[in-house]
Amino acid sequence: MTDVSGALRSYDIFTPEAMADPMTLLHRIRDESPVSWIPQLDAYLLTRHADIVSVLKDRRLDTANLGRGLERLSETEQEELLPLRRSIAMWMGHTVPADHVRFQQLLKRYFTPATVNALRPRVREITHELLDAVAPHGRMDVVKDLAYPLPANVIAEILGMPTSEREKLQAWSRDILAVFQIADMAMLRQAQRSVLEMQDYLRVLVDERRREPREDILSMFAAAERDGTVTEDEIVANCVLLLFAGHETTAGLIANGLLLLFDNPDQLALLRSDPGLTPSAVEEMLRCDGPAGVIVRVSTEPVEVAGHPFPAGSQFYLAMLAGNRDPDVFEQPDRFDITRKPNRHTAFGMGTFYCLGAALARMETDECFRILLDRFPEVRPAYKSPDLLPAPPLGHRLATLEAEF
């Protein structure tokens, strides 16, 4: 099986225009060459919904360990980042499939729909507390005052981490975000420092749970360690991942979701008048601007993708943004429609690597918007243009989102 990269059209997804507005370029790529070659990534880009679904379901295409991106660095730089690379190698979803399944089995009972629904009262309490703090001011930065602290508090409590450490958690997480992006060495060094600080902090908590177990994930991990199911290094590495993923993605969903409502005042008015549409609105937020702009897969053996043969070791970037706005699947794909049915988006992936925290993210976002629009029905933007920062490849995040009420 030969390399097909030379036979496919190539694109530069790192131009200033593409980074400022990836969707325009992605629509063009999907029309011109749904399977394309991205030289800067040494990878293929898939933009059609059907091709993305096929790859997500194909067991011959494994999740691409984040450490692969670090392999592009020089030997000296790789050596400097060895502690970070070792931690990533133990992260669930970035390990070998057997280890991924082992951690999923341990954690599944904490993320079932029933368990997640039992957290609703606490999520409501936290949301009200956060809105109480900003209510006297008549305005807030949605990112700092609501979108980040809400899921950060929730995941901290699920794991058994004191909520008084929330700000420390957020600072660590902002640094760790560099691992999921195309970042420079300075950002990766800071990410490594934060990962190591986070792990040292968690080792103390794990030791406490060995002596005094509670009803939290850290205690469950401590019990699994006694059984020989996991090691301490695996526990702290995966708690870093859970603390990061358990609030970073939901924070982005809440902030991006409110921006979509601000950009579509007719839909905001509809949701305000009918809170029963909130679950459907959350699905549309996930489709239009979900937390993962891309998902990366690598072939473990020769495969055929979208009619092209690829050798083992081929890397694929699945452009979720493009697939979730594929006109072959979604009518008026660029329209934000909170009544859209059906809504077969792939924002949380699918198959073996379907996002473990999907139900939690949906529930937190649902409760957040119900309470926000009930308490501040006249919430409106307080900015001239969104404070969006590029997060390459093919991503962005809101640095701030000023709102008034």
C-alpha positions in Angstrom: 0.0 0.0 0.0 1.6 3.3 -1.1 1.6 6.8 0.4 -1.3 8.7 -1.1 -0.4 12.1 0.2 1.1 13.3 -3.1 -2.1 12.4 -4.9 -4.3 14.4 -2.6 -4.9 18.1 -2.6 -3.0 19.9 0.2 -4.1 22.9 2.3 -2.5 25.4 4.7 -4.8 25.6 7.7 -2.5 27.9 9.6 -2.9 31.1 7.6 -4.1 34.1 9.5 -7.4 33.9 7.6 -7.9 30.2 8.3 -7.1 30.6 12.0 -9.5 33.6 12.3 -12.3 31.8 10.4 -11.7 28.1 10.0 -15.3 27.3 9.0 -15.0 29.1 5.6 -11.9 27.2 4.7 -13.4 23.9 6.0 -16.5 24.3 3.8 -14.2 24.8 0.8 -12.0 21.9 1.6 -15.0 19.6 2.0 -16.3 20.7 -1.4 -13.0 20.4 -3.2 -11.2 17.5 -1.5 -13.0 15.8 1.4 -9.8 13.8 2.1 -6.8 16.2 2.0 -3.2 16.4 3.0 -2.0 18.9 5.7 1.8 19.1 5.4 2.3 21.0 8.6 0.6 18.2 10.5 2.1 15.4 8.5 -1.5 14.1 8.5 -4.7 13.7 6.5 -7.8 15.9 7.1 -11.3 14.5 6.9 -14.2 16.9 6.5 -17.2 14.8 5.5 -19.6 13.6 8.2 -19.9 10.1 6.8 -16.1 9.7 6.6 -15.7 11.0 10.2 -18.3 8.6 11.5 -16.7 5.7 9.6 -13.3 6.4 11.1 -14.7 6.8 14.6 -16.3 3.4 14.4 -13.3 1.6 12.8 -11.3 -0.3 15.4 -8.3 -0.3 13.1 -8.0 3.5 13.7 -6.8 4.1 17.2 -6.8 7.3 19.3 -3.6 9.2 18.6 -1.6 9.6 21.7 -1.0 13.3 22.4 2.7 12.4 22.8 2.9 11.9 19.1 2.7 15.7 18.6 5.7 16.1 20.9 7.7 13.8 18.8 8.1 16.6 16.2 10.3 18.4 18.7 14.0 18.1 18.7 15.7 15.3 20.8 16.8 17.9 23.3 13.3 19.3 23.7 11.8 15.9 23.9 14.2 15.0 26.7 13.3 18.2 28.5 9.6 17.3 28.3 10.0 13.6 29.3 8.0 14.0 32.6 5.1 15.5 30.6 5.3 12.7 27.9 5.3 10.0 30.6 2.2 11.5 32.2 0.4 11.7 28.9 1.3 8.1 28.1 -0.9 7.0 31.0 -3.9 9.2 30.2 -7.1 7.3 29.5 -7.9 7.6 25.8 -4.2 8.1 25.1 -3.0 4.7 26.3 -3.2 1.3 24.6 -6.8 0.2 24.2 -6.6 -2.3 27.0 -5.5 0.3 29.5 -8.2 2.7 28.2 -10.9 0.1 28.8 -9.5 -0.7 32.3 -9.9 2.9 33.4 -13.3 3.2 31.7 -14.6 0.2 33.6 -13.4 1.8 36.9 -15.0 5.2 36.2 -18.2 4.2 34.4 -20.4 4.1 37.5 -19.5 7.7 38.3 -20.7 9.0 34.9 -23.9 7.0 34.2 -27.1 9.1 33.5 -28.5 8.1 36.9 -25.4 9.2 38.8 -25.1 12.4 36.8 -28.8 13.2 37.4 -28.2 12.8 41.1 -25.8 15.7 40.8 -28.4 18.1 39.4 -29.3 19.7 42.8 -25.7 20.4 43.6 -25.1 21.9 40.1 -28.2 24.1 40.7 -26.8 25.3 44.0 -23.4 26.1 42.5 -25.0 28.0 39.6 -27.1 30.1 41.9 -24.1 30.8 44.1 -22.1 32.1 41.1 -25.0 34.2 39.8 -25.6 35.6 43.4 -22.0 36.9 43.3 -22.5 38.9 40.1 -26.1 39.9 40.5 -25.4 43.2 42.4 -23.1 44.3 39.6 -25.5 43.9 36.7 -22.8 42.4 34.6 -20.2 39.6 34.4 -17.5 38.0 32.4 -19.3 34.8 31.6 -16.0 32.9 31.1 -14.5 33.8 34.4 -17.6 34.2 36.6 -19.7 31.3 35.4 -18.5 29.0 32.5 -15.2 28.0 34.2 -16.1 27.9 37.9 -19.3 25.9 37.5 -17.8 22.7 36.0 -14.6 23.2 37.9 -16.4 23.0 41.2 -18.4 20.0 40.1 -15.5 17.9 38.9 -13.5 18.9 41.9 -16.2 17.6 44.2 -16.7 14.4 42.2 -13.0 13.6 42.6 -12.8 14.7 46.2 -10.7 17.8 45.7 -11.4 20.8 48.0 -13.4 23.5 46.1 -11.3 26.1 47.8 -8.6 25.0 45.4 -10.8 25.9 42.4 -8.7 28.9 41.2 -5.5 26.8 41.4 -7.2 24.1 39.3 -8.3 26.6 36.7 -4.8 28.1 36.4 -3.3 24.6 36.0 -5.9 23.7 33.4 -5.2 26.8 31.3 -1.6 25.8 31.1 -2.3 22.2 30.3 -4.5 23.3 27.4 -1.2 23.8 25.4 -0.8 20.0 25.2 -4.0 19.8 23.1 -2.9 22.6 20.7 0.0 23.4 18.4 2.1 25.1 21.1 5.6 26.5 21.4 8.2 25.2 23.8 7.6 28.0 26.4 3.9 27.0 26.6 4.8 23.3 26.8 7.3 23.9 29.6 4.6 25.7 31.6 2.2 22.9 30.8 4.8 20.4 32.2 5.3 22.5 35.4 1.5 22.6 35.9 1.1 18.8 35.3 3.8 18.1 37.8 2.4 20.5 40.4 -1.0 19.0 39.9 0.3 15.5 40.3 2.2 16.3 43.5 -1.0 17.9 44.9 -3.0 14.9 44.0 -0.5 12.4 45.6 -1.3 14.0 49.0 -5.0 13.7 48.5 -4.7 10.0 47.4 -2.6 9.3 50.5 -5.4 10.8 52.6 -8.0 8.6 50.9 -5.9 5.5 51.6 -6.2 6.3 55.3 -9.7 7.8 55.3 -11.8 6.7 52.3 -14.8 8.8 51.2 -17.5 8.5 48.5 -15.4 10.0 45.7 -13.3 9.0 42.8 -10.0 9.4 44.6 -11.2 6.9 47.2 -12.3 4.5 44.5 -8.8 4.8 42.8 -7.2 4.2 46.2 -9.2 1.0 46.6 -8.3 -0.1 43.1 -4.6 0.5 43.9 -4.9 -1.9 46.9 -6.4 -4.5 44.5 -3.5 -4.1 42.1 -5.7 -2.7 39.3 -3.9 0.6 39.1 -0.7 2.2 40.2 -0.3 5.5 42.0 1.4 7.1 39.0 -1.6 6.0 36.8 -4.0 7.5 39.4 -2.5 10.9 39.6 -2.0 11.1 35.8 -5.6 10.3 35.1 -6.9 12.6 37.8 -5.0 15.4 36.1 -6.8 14.4 32.9 -10.2 14.2 34.6 -9.8 17.5 36.4 -8.8 19.2 33.1 -11.3 17.5 30.8 -14.0 17.5 33.3 -14.3 21.3 33.3 -12.3 22.7 30.4 -14.6 21.3 27.7 -17.8 22.2 29.5 -16.6 25.7 30.2 -16.0 26.1 26.5 -19.5 24.7 25.7 -21.2 27.1 28.1 -19.3 30.2 26.9 -19.6 29.3 23.2 -23.2 28.4 23.6 -24.1 31.8 25.1 -22.2 33.5 22.3 -24.3 31.5 19.7 -27.4 32.7 21.5 -26.2 36.3 21.5 -25.4 36.0 17.8 -28.9 34.6 17.1 -31.3 36.7 19.2 -34.4 35.0 17.7 -33.1 31.7 19.1 -32.3 33.3 22.5 -35.9 34.7 22.6 -37.3 31.3 21.7 -35.3 29.5 24.4 -36.2 32.2 27.0 -39.9 31.7 26.2 -39.7 27.8 26.2 -37.1 26.4 28.7 -38.2 22.9 27.6 -36.1 23.4 24.5 -32.9 23.6 26.6 -31.7 20.0 25.9 -32.3 20.5 22.2 -30.4 23.9 22.4 -27.5 22.2 24.1 -27.3 19.6 21.3 -27.3 22.4 18.7 -24.5 24.2 20.6 -22.5 21.0 20.5 -23.1 20.7 16.8 -22.3 24.3 15.9 -19.3 25.0 18.2 -18.6 21.9 20.3 -15.6 21.5 22.6 -13.4 19.5 20.1 -12.6 21.2 16.8 -10.6 18.1 15.8 -10.2 14.5 16.9 -7.0 12.7 15.9 -6.8 9.0 14.9 -3.9 6.8 13.6 -4.2 3.6 11.6 -2.8 0.5 13.3 -2.9 -1.5 10.0 -3.5 -0.7 6.3 -6.9 0.8 5.9 -9.2 2.2 3.2 -10.7 5.6 4.1 -13.1 7.5 1.9 -12.1 5.3 -1.1 -8.3 5.8 -0.6 -5.8 3.2 0.6 -3.6 4.3 3.6 -0.7 2.4 5.2 -0.4 1.6 8.9 0.7 4.6 10.9 -1.2 7.1 8.9 -2.5 10.0 11.0 -6.0 11.5 10.4 -7.4 14.8 11.7 -11.2 14.5 11.9 -12.5 18.0 11.5 -15.5 17.8 13.7 -16.5 21.4 12.9 -16.8 20.5 9.3 -18.5 17.2 9.7 -21.1 18.7 12.0 -21.9 21.3 9.4 -22.0 18.9 6.4 -24.9 19.9 4.1 -25.4 16.2 3.2 -26.5 15.6 6.7 -27.7 18.9 8.2 -30.2 21.1 6.4 -29.0 24.7 6.4 -25.9 23.6 8.3 -24.6 27.0 9.3 -28.0 28.0 10.8 -28.1 27.8 14.6 -31.5 26.2 15.2 -32.4 25.1 18.8 -35.3 23.0 17.5 -33.2 21.0 15.0 -34.3 17.3 14.8 -32.7 15.0 14.2 -29.2 16.2 15.3 -26.7 13.5 14.5 -23.6 15.5 15.5 -20.4 13.8 16.6 -19.2 16.4 19.2 -18.5 13.7 21.8 -17.0 11.1 19.4 -18.5 7.6 19.3 -17.5 4.0 19.8 -14.8 2.9 22.2 -13.6 6.4 22.8 -16.9 8.1 23.2 -16.5 10.9 25.8 -17.0 9.4 29.3 -18.2 12.8 30.6 -20.8 13.5 27.9 -23.8 13.1 30.2 -22.2 15.3 32.8 -21.4 18.1 30.3 -24.9 18.0 28.9 -26.5 18.1 32.4 -24.3 21.0 33.6 -24.9 23.1 30.5 -28.6 22.4 30.6 -28.9 23.5 34.3 -26.7 26.5 33.7 -28.8 27.9 30.9 -32.1 27.2 32.5 -31.1 29.1 35.7 -29.2 31.9 33.8 -32.2 32.7 31.6 -34.7 32.4 34.4 -32.8 34.7 36.7 -31.5 37.2 34.1 -34.0 37.0 31.2 -32.6 40.2 29.7 -29.0 39.0 29.6 -27.3 40.6 26.6 -23.8 41.1 25.2 -21.6 43.8 26.6 -18.8 43.7 24.0 -18.3 45.1 20.5 -16.8 41.9 19.1 -16.2 38.5 20.7 -12.9 38.1 22.4 -11.9 34.9 20.5 -8.4 33.5 20.6 -7.2 30.9 18.0 -6.5 27.5 19.3 -4.7 25.7 16.4 -5.4 23.4 14.7 -8.9 24.4 13.7 -10.1 25.6 17.1 -10.7 28.7 19.1 -11.6 29.7 22.6 -13.2 32.7 24.3 -10.8 34.6 26.5 -13.7 36.7 27.9 -17.4 37.1 27.3 -18.8 40.2 28.8 -22.5 40.3 29.5 -24.9 42.6 31.2 -28.4 42.2 32.7 
